[in-house]
């Protein structure tokens, strides 16, 4: 029996070895291979042709389309350093020769490609669908801007670095407004001084969900929009400006009237003055600038836009956004001081008179009863 076991021992050892080798082989086969970091081979492959400045093609409508891509601009874009390569946007192009282009002109081509932005930026894309630009496109204006018109294509950069880029980008389409903004107190501080505190276009109009500023709702919300900066005490103190202008405006006839309409009828057009009616929109200037619409020499003409029959005395009675003080409004200050003391004096004298009349009546009645 022992001899039989000894004879089977080599067989058992051989079988065990085969099982171990087989298991190790299976393990090596199924173990995942650690892939090396992918290199940007797609980008290099595309640039082997597209780095030629003379590369171009003619579209069906006769327009010449340059196919040159600057390697330097591409390398400095926000996408390339992140490994986002050509095929991320040009999903239908995988090799050469490329599929036939069915677009008739450059605009049709760019409007089709901007939809690829939705894949990575769905939230911003959804906002654009409700914007003034999207509504203009729906109405038939195919020149209304899309993502690539504002952000670029192969040279996409951070949209607010430098911050002046925001307004210059908007100025590509809104050139007249941009010229007004450049000479305004806000635009001048931004462009000449690189001031980070002044508003650019998107601070007032929004970014991707730009709304129509000509609506009644936008109008009645204008004071709160301006108050975003001008009621900020810390920011205003930095420039020596009062931070209570919005509070004073709210107490004025204009402010109260606008507040009522904002609360009850925000979609009904109302003519009570908001900030932009007096100070301007894109051409806002310092109040001591002779070109300002609220400069003392221009103020009457500004008021007459809504009150055409008023005389120069109208301006003298206006306190502006200043609290009533001896310095700014001496006549109103003394008038207010007079009534502050005169009114309660008259009331107390009236009360005293009534009380004395009552006492007199009681005394007279008592005398008559004693007779």
Order of alpha helices (4+ residues) and beta strands (2+ residues): alpha-alpha-beta-beta-alpha-alpha-alpha-alpha-alpha-alpha-alpha-alpha-alpha-alpha-alpha-alpha-alpha-alpha-alpha-alpha-alpha-alpha-alpha
